[in-house]
Amino acid sequence: AEYAQIHWAKLQRLVNDDAVPAESIELHGNDRRLYACFRASISEDVAVLRAEQLKTRIWRDLLTCMDGRVKDHNFMTLLRPDAALSYDDQRENLFVVPRAQFLMIELARQREGCYDGAWRAKRRACAMPASAPLRLTRTTRYSVLECAASTARIVGVDASSSAAD
């Protein structure tokens, strides 16, 4: 949830400033290499995703290779199925994916035009608030992502919790 919130704040820059190219938003210290590795393995469109696309053998192999290349590569992160919609607009359909998978998909979305002028205009028309509509709350065992405008909540087990808890 924390990475999703940070990413959404970065996307807000695109909505607020047409001079900022989507490709300029850095998600990881080695964006070019991650994107190249992703596109060498997976050629599917990433604008709208289905859950079964994210659970293939190719993805498992690719994510295994990310161990040591991406910090917190297996840390679970929220991913929007549809790049055209906000987290809040599709809160019931969000995917929980490893951080490395999130990074590769969002890098592809940035570089392949998912956040172009039409997307920016649509987001402005939706009158998005300047701050992210998501709020992260932590308890001793869970991280809870709450949508400020509604009562929807997404609860995830904190990665630091042990299985014995």
N, C-alpha and C positions, 0 to 999 in steps of 0.2 A: 504494500500500500504506500509505503514511503517513496519508493522509486516512481510509482505512478503519479503521486502528488508532485514530485519534483519535475517530472516530464511534462505534466500538464501546465505547470507554471512556465516552463520554457516555451511551450506552444503558444502561450498567451502573448509572448513577444511577437510572434508572427501575425497574430490578429491585430495587435496594436501598431505595428510598424511594417508597412509594405516594402520598405527598403531592406529588410532583413531576409535574406534567402533561407529557405528551409534547410538547405544543406549546411549552413553555417552553424546550426545548433549542434554542439558537440555532446554526445551521450557517453562516450567512453574515450579514453586516451588514444585508442587505436581504431578509430571508426572506419578508415579506409580498408584496413586489413579484415576487420570483421565483416564488412559488407561484401568484399570480394570472396571471402570464404563462404559466406551464406549463398551468394548468387552462383558460385561454382557448384554448389550442392543442390540447391532448390531453385526452381524456375517459376514457381506458381506466383500468381498475382497476390499481393498482400493488402489490397485496399479493403476487402471484406473477407473475413476468415470464418471457417467452420471448425468446430472442435476436433473433428477427425483429421483435419489437415495437420494439426499440431502434434499428433501422436503416432507418427510413422517411424519406421525403422531408420530412415534417413535422418530424421530429426534426432533420434536417440544417439546415433553415431556422431552427428555433428555436435551435439551438446556434450558428449563425452570428451570430445577434442577440446572443448573450451576450458576444461579443468586446468588451472594454472595460467590461462591467457586472459580470463575475465575475472576480476575480483567479485566474490560472492556469486559465481556463475550459477549456482543452484539455489540461490535465495529466491523464494517465491515472490512474484510480482504480478500486479494486475495488468491485463492487456485488453484493450478495446477491440471487439470483433470487427467493428466498422470504423475505419479511419475518419469518416465524414462526421461522426457523432461524438459528442463529449462523453466523459465517464458517467456523468449524471444522467444523460439521455438513455444510456443502455446499462444502467446499474444492475439490472436483473440478469444480464447476459455476459457480464465480464468474465474473462478467462483468468485463471490463476496458472501462471507459467514460470519456468525458471528465468532468472534475470538475463542470462545469455540469449535465450530465445526472444525475450522482450526486446533486447537491444538490437538484435539482427533484424527483426521485423520492423521496428520503428526506424532504424536507419534506412531500410529499403523504402518505407513509406515517405520519408523525407526526401530521398534522392530521386524517387520515381514519380513525383508530382502529386502525391496525395494531399499535400498541404500547399497547393498553388493558390493563385488569386481567387478562384471560385470558392475554394474552401474558406479562405479568409473572409470573403464577403458574406458567406453564409453564417459563419461564426459571429461576425459583427451584427448581422440581422437578428440573430438569436439573442442579442443583447447580453452576452456573457458578462458576469461580474468581473471586475479587474482581478480579484483574488480567486483562487481555486475554490470550487464549490465543495471540495472534499476536506474533511477534517480527520486527522489521524489521532486516535486515542490509544494509549498503551495501558495494559494491565500487567500483572506479573507473568501471566502465561499467554495472553493474546494481544494481537494488534487489531484494532477495530477501525475500519474506515467508514465514516459516516458522511452522508450527503447532507450538507447544511440546510438545503431547501426541503428536505423530506425526512421521513422516519426510516428510510432504508439504511441497512447496515450490512457490511460484509465483514465477517470475523475470520481471522486466520490464526493458526497456531504460530507463535513466535519461534523463529528458527533456533533461538538459544535455549528453548525448553527441552528438557530431556524426555525420553519416551517413558520414563518411570513416573513422571508426574501424574 
